[in-house]
Amino acid sequence: MMTQEFKLVPMHRRDLRAVLDIERRIFPEPWSKAVFTSELALRRGRSYRMAKQSHTLAGYMGMMFVEDEAHVTTLGVAPEFQRRRVATILLLDGVARALDNGARHLSLEVAASNERAQTLYRRFGFAPVGVRKGYYPITGEDAFVMWAYDIDGPAYAERLASIRAMVEKP
């Protein structure tokens, strides 16, 4: 998938320096190199992709697939690329990959204070279904558990088409 500005490519270990740089800049509890390395080593049941502009990493997303569910493990966008639809582009790609892997439902956790991310996820049909108290150990912040159901149905396909049309507008 490619938009006017961004090209989506698989994430590799050689990309981790740039990924970790973004992690440190945007998350109070960034993933470690070891976590990313172990996730990338799990070739089956995982998908890690990056959005690049030319040779610059704009953002990345990871997903885990289990039976008919896909779980967003991570999604990050470099501060200088935020508000340029990078997360939307990555999520559109992620949903396509989830469907290709037989997923019918999507889940994720998001920091309770991260209203911008929650707004994005709601646009994709995610709704809060629970709270993980103290999910983030360093900050002690809670996480909302959000799900999007029946992503393989016609109503969700219409939702995706609408989002895609918004992204493709100049």
GILINPE-V832406 format. One record per helix or strand of 2 or more residues. SS is the DSSP state (alpha for helix, beta for strand). FROM is the first residue (numbers start at 1). TO is the last residue. If there is no record, write none. Layout:
SS&FROM&TO  SS&FROM&TO
This chain:
beta&7&10  alpha&13&26  alpha&33&41  beta&46&53  beta&56&66  beta&69&77  alpha&79&81  alpha&86&100  beta&105&111  alpha&115&123  beta&127&132  beta&143&148  alpha&154&168
